[in-house]
Amino acid sequence: MAIVNLPNKPLTVNPLKQSQALGASLAFLGLKGMIPLFHGSQGCTAFAKVVLVRHFREAIPLATTAMTEVSTILGGEENVEQAILTLVEKVQPEIIGLCSTGLTETRGDDLERFLKDIRDRHPELDHLPIVFAPTPDFKGALQDGFAAAVESIVREIPKAGGIRTEQVTILAGSSLTPGDLQEIKEMVTAFGLVPIIVPDLGASLDGHLEDGYSAVTASGTTIKQLRDIGSSAFTIALGESMREAAKILEERFNIPYEVFGELTGLDVVDEFLQALAILSSNSVPEKYRRQRRQLQDAMLDSHFYFGAKRVSLALEPDLLWSTVNFLQSMGTQIHAVVTTTRSPLLEKLPVKSVTIGDLDDFEQLAAGSDLLIGNSNVGAIAKRLSMPFYRLGIPIYDRLGNGYFTKVGYRGTMELLFGIGNLFLEAEEERVKHLWELVSEE
């Protein structure tokens, strides 16, 4: 079991984590007709919007209750009410996702009571789902806020109904990209199953162009699909952070579930496809059998460059778990591990220790590595330490195509394998070139 080192510094230096509110807004953006509403100052919303716009390079609909100094002291119920009424009038959302922030959580605003009182005063809002996720940004991280939003969604919206044997609910964690979800959707439908993905970022943030401007999300999981979740025959939770949401569905509708902590790597994809085969009573399609053989060949071609390499990672817990296990399956040594928040996975990581900390901790621990893995903010550290750097997580603002990047399934595993393997290959060529130059000088 890994030793978990908790932060002991009086301040954060060069933060690694993103806020819970940003994570919740990302989850809400996977629902069709949605606009996330931050109950806080304009700056809270602006910061989250900038991060998401730079990462996805898409228009991101976010709204704010625009708390001021006076409303913060006197209370924010009027701001919440006015913001909801304005959104209904101006953009006609199908659903609103309400997130708290550090400002209003510190003050102690009771948003659940606010919503009840607002609905009592405005019966015209009865048709509009408003999902509240408590997301104080002075604790937790992006993964926690994302999970809180999904838990609120499955707690409030699904309705009971007759079981549909071919329908499965996919609870997609924060570690999955839009490209990942497209791949997972293809895998599930290939077995004749009908997936409802919550939230479906693969439909809303995959980079497609819409006809005309929309002030709310143009695609994603629909309200009808969310209500139909209560009729699913099975729940597949992707990521340990989705376990609680799966438990909620089991308690409400008696729907069995299984948690898959990772879908990157040969063995884990085998297990996922086997589970789909059992659920559907269908055999694994030939195209995945061929992709499996391709991945085996790719692993044989590249394992020479992975063997005994020292890798340091700074990632959210779910993504960290998946990446560490994949790298170790390829023969690498995990040199240092830094993450953002507590998770049941941390003690189970196959490493000596993991630090919940910031990028200052990461820079100190990563010395002597052959490769760094993290978001774009790790780039400056890689330059200072003169080390290769592989971008993973959020935000990635110095590369294109983040919405399309895929790391799950056999194809996604190959993409990750070649991306990291090419960095090792390039580093090896540079090392040989340097040694040759030294010999030539002598």
Buried (B, 14 or more C-beta within 10 A) or exposed (E): EBEBBEEEEEEBEBBBBBBBBBBBBBBBBBBBBBBBBBBBBEEBBEBBBEBBBBBBBBBBBBBBBBBEEEBBEEBBBEBBBEBBBEBBEEBEBBBBBBBBBBBBBEBEBEBEEBBEBBBEEBEEBEEBBBBBBBBBBEEBBBBBBBBBBBBBBBBEBBEEEEEEBEBBBBBBBBBBBBBBBBBBBBBBEBBEBBBBBBBBBBBBBBBEEEEEEBBBBBBBBBBEBBBBBBBBBBBBBBBBBBBBBBBBBEEBBEBEBEBBBBBBBBEBBBBBBEBBBEBBEEEBBEEBEEBBEEBEEBBEEBBEBBEEBBBBBBBBBBBBBBBBBBBBBBBBBBBBBBBBBBBEBBEEBEBEEBBBBBBBBBBEBBEEBBBBBBBBBBBEBBEEBEBBBBBBBBBBBEEEEBBEBBBBBBBBBBBBBBBBBBBBBEBBEEEEEEEEEEEEEE
